[in-house]
């Protein structure tokens, strides 16, 4: 069984894991500047190519939504991204489970809050030390989160760790 962990933001990532929790691959969220007013947006074709090539059988994605302080353009863009993720996974026949941030962070032993992004990198490096370079930069926190979302989802289904 191959599992996807998805951090859905524009700076997000897609992690590909085995049922045993082995990290097989990781991709930064594919974006292009083709959204409203030239803003970055998730590119459906590039996202689909990653999903189909993964041969995944399950997917777990962070359950997030727009905040009241988001602009209408920003909120629409966020909804578009979520729609692409859900639509591509449905078309690929991959069951999707949404996981709220407090749930996957608790499973990964990470305190809630944006200030703890480095904690996700630290946990990911400890779980996959041979692939530490994937999480080396501060901007790799979204890669770490995608991988940990996949692990947390797998744990909920009785899998890894």
C-alpha positions as CSV (number, residue, x, y, z in Angstrom):
1,X,0.0,0.0,0.0
2,X,1.3,3.5,-0.9
3,X,0.2,6.5,1.2
4,X,0.1,10.1,0.3
5,X,0.5,12.9,2.9
6,X,-0.5,16.3,1.6
7,X,0.1,19.7,3.0
8,X,-2.3,21.7,0.8
9,X,-0.8,25.2,0.8
10,X,0.8,26.9,-2.1
11,X,4.1,26.3,-0.4
12,X,2.9,22.8,0.6
13,X,4.1,19.4,-0.4
14,X,3.1,15.9,-1.3
15,X,4.9,13.0,0.6
16,X,4.8,9.4,-0.7
17,X,5.1,6.7,2.0
18,X,4.9,3.0,2.3
19,X,2.5,1.4,4.7
20,X,5.5,0.7,7.0
21,X,6.2,4.5,7.1
22,X,9.2,4.5,4.7
23,X,9.5,7.8,2.9
24,X,9.6,6.9,-0.8
25,X,9.4,10.4,-2.3
26,X,8.5,14.0,-1.6
27,X,7.4,16.8,-4.0
28,X,6.9,20.5,-3.4
29,X,3.4,21.5,-4.3
30,X,3.4,22.2,-8.1
31,X,2.4,25.8,-8.7
32,X,2.4,28.3,-11.5
33,X,1.7,32.0,-11.6
34,X,-1.5,31.5,-13.5
35,X,-4.1,32.3,-10.8
36,X,-6.1,35.5,-10.4
37,X,-4.0,38.6,-11.2
38,X,-1.0,36.4,-11.9
39,X,-0.9,34.9,-8.4
40,X,0.5,31.5,-7.8
41,X,-1.9,28.6,-7.9
42,X,-1.7,24.9,-7.7
43,X,-1.4,23.6,-11.3
44,X,-3.9,20.7,-11.8
45,X,-2.0,18.9,-14.6
46,X,1.3,18.9,-12.7
47,X,-0.4,17.8,-9.4
48,X,-2.2,15.0,-11.3
49,X,1.1,13.8,-12.8
50,X,2.6,13.4,-9.3
51,X,-0.5,11.7,-8.0
52,X,-0.9,9.2,-10.8
53,X,2.9,8.4,-10.8
54,X,2.7,7.6,-7.1
55,X,0.4,4.6,-7.5
56,X,-1.1,5.6,-4.1
57,X,-3.9,3.7,-2.6
58,X,-4.7,6.1,0.3
59,X,-4.3,9.9,0.8
60,X,-4.4,12.1,3.9
61,X,-4.6,15.8,3.6
62,X,-4.5,18.6,6.2
63,X,-8.0,20.0,6.8
64,X,-7.6,23.7,6.6
65,X,-9.7,26.6,5.3
66,X,-9.6,30.3,4.7
67,X,-9.4,32.6,7.7
68,X,-11.8,35.5,8.3
69,X,-8.8,37.9,7.6
70,X,-8.2,36.4,4.1
71,X,-9.2,38.5,1.1
72,X,-11.9,37.2,-1.1
73,X,-9.3,36.6,-3.9
74,X,-7.2,34.7,-1.4
75,X,-10.1,32.7,-0.1
76,X,-11.2,31.8,-3.6
77,X,-7.6,30.7,-4.5
78,X,-7.5,28.5,-1.4
79,X,-10.8,26.9,-2.3
80,X,-9.5,26.3,-5.9
81,X,-6.5,24.5,-4.5
82,X,-8.6,22.3,-2.3
83,X,-10.9,21.5,-5.2
84,X,-7.9,20.5,-7.4
85,X,-6.6,18.2,-4.6
86,X,-10.0,16.6,-4.0
87,X,-10.9,16.3,-7.7
88,X,-7.6,14.8,-8.8
89,X,-7.6,12.2,-6.0
90,X,-11.3,11.3,-6.7
91,X,-10.5,11.0,-10.4
92,X,-7.5,8.7,-9.6
93,X,-9.8,6.6,-7.3
94,X,-7.7,7.3,-4.2
95,X,-9.7,7.6,-1.0
96,X,-9.0,10.9,0.8
97,X,-9.2,11.5,4.6
98,X,-8.9,15.1,5.8
99,X,-7.0,15.5,9.1
100,X,-7.2,18.6,11.3
101,X,-3.9,20.2,12.3
102,X,-4.3,19.4,16.0
103,X,-4.9,15.8,15.3
104,X,-1.8,15.1,13.1
105,X,0.4,17.3,15.2
106,X,-0.6,15.4,18.4
107,X,0.2,12.1,16.6
108,X,3.6,13.5,15.6
109,X,4.2,15.0,19.1
110,X,4.4,18.6,17.9
111,X,2.9,21.4,19.9
112,X,0.2,23.4,18.1
113,X,1.1,26.8,16.6
114,X,2.9,28.2,13.6
115,X,5.9,28.9,15.7
116,X,6.6,25.2,15.9
117,X,7.2,24.6,12.2
118,X,10.9,23.7,13.0
119,X,9.6,20.9,15.3
120,X,8.1,19.2,12.2
121,X,11.4,19.3,10.5
122,X,13.1,17.9,13.6
123,X,10.7,15.1,13.9
124,X,10.9,14.3,10.2
125,X,14.7,14.2,10.3
126,X,14.6,11.8,13.3
127,X,12.1,9.5,11.5
128,X,14.1,9.5,8.2
129,X,17.7,10.3,9.1
130,X,19.0,9.0,5.8
131,X,16.9,11.5,4.0
132,X,17.6,14.5,6.3
133,X,18.7,16.6,3.4
134,X,15.0,16.7,2.3
135,X,14.2,18.7,5.4
136,X,17.5,20.7,5.8
137,X,16.2,24.2,4.9
138,X,13.8,26.3,7.0
139,X,11.5,26.4,3.9
140,X,11.3,22.6,4.0
141,X,8.9,22.6,6.9
142,X,6.0,22.0,4.6
143,X,7.7,18.8,3.2
144,X,8.1,17.7,6.8
145,X,4.5,18.4,7.6
146,X,3.3,16.5,4.5
147,X,5.3,13.5,5.5
148,X,4.0,13.7,9.1
149,X,0.4,14.1,7.9
150,X,0.9,10.8,6.0
151,X,2.3,9.1,9.1
152,X,-0.5,10.4,11.3
153,X,-3.1,9.2,8.8
154,X,-1.5,5.8,8.5
155,X,-1.5,5.5,12.3
156,X,-5.2,6.3,12.4
157,X,-5.8,3.4,10.0
158,X,-3.7,1.1,12.1
159,X,-0.5,1.4,10.0
160,X,3.0,2.8,10.4
161,X,4.7,3.6,13.7
